[in-house]
Amino acid sequence: MLLAAGLLAAIPFAWGDTGAAAPVAQALFTSTLTGLDGKPAALEQYRGKPLIVNFWARWCGPCRQEIPELAKMHGEYARKGLVVLGIGLEDKPEAVQDFARAYDMNYPILLARDQGIPLMQALGNVKAGLPFTVVIDRQGRILSHKLGVMKRPDLEAAVAALLK
């Protein structure tokens, strides 16, 4: 698994109609992960919402780089219905709670535990690298995904597509 910033292979992040139907994020909505309270959290609760789903880990440098931008986007667009959802490839809620406070993560965070890599792969991340972000519309269609850091222009494009 290649996780270092210089080794990440980027999946093209493109918008528009490719002529094919957008894949559906069924694997996401049928999953149950773990909340920061240690309790099960069904992702079905996010169905019907415009989502930016970001897979990350505390030890991932590029993840740490993009988290502040994700928090800004959530703060700016949550009132319009956008949900930024962080899925940590982590096991321990206590350590993630401390990390989330330190990075001002103002959006929902769940722990994937042993489900993280299979879920990322089901959503298009065949390399299982981090960070990995999936943009999902209200109909549950995957509009795009990106392996690597989402910069502000990438996030703005995602929001524009989701909230149009």
Secondary structure, 3 states (H helix, E strand, C coil): CCCCHHHCCCCCCCCCCCCCCCCECHHHHCCEEEECCCCEEEHHHHCCCCEEEEEECCCCHHHHHHHHHHHHHHHHHHHHCCEEEEEECCCCHHHHHHHHHHCCCCCCEEECHHHHHHHHHHCCCCCCCCCEEEEECCCCEEEEEEECCCCHHHHHHHHHHHCC
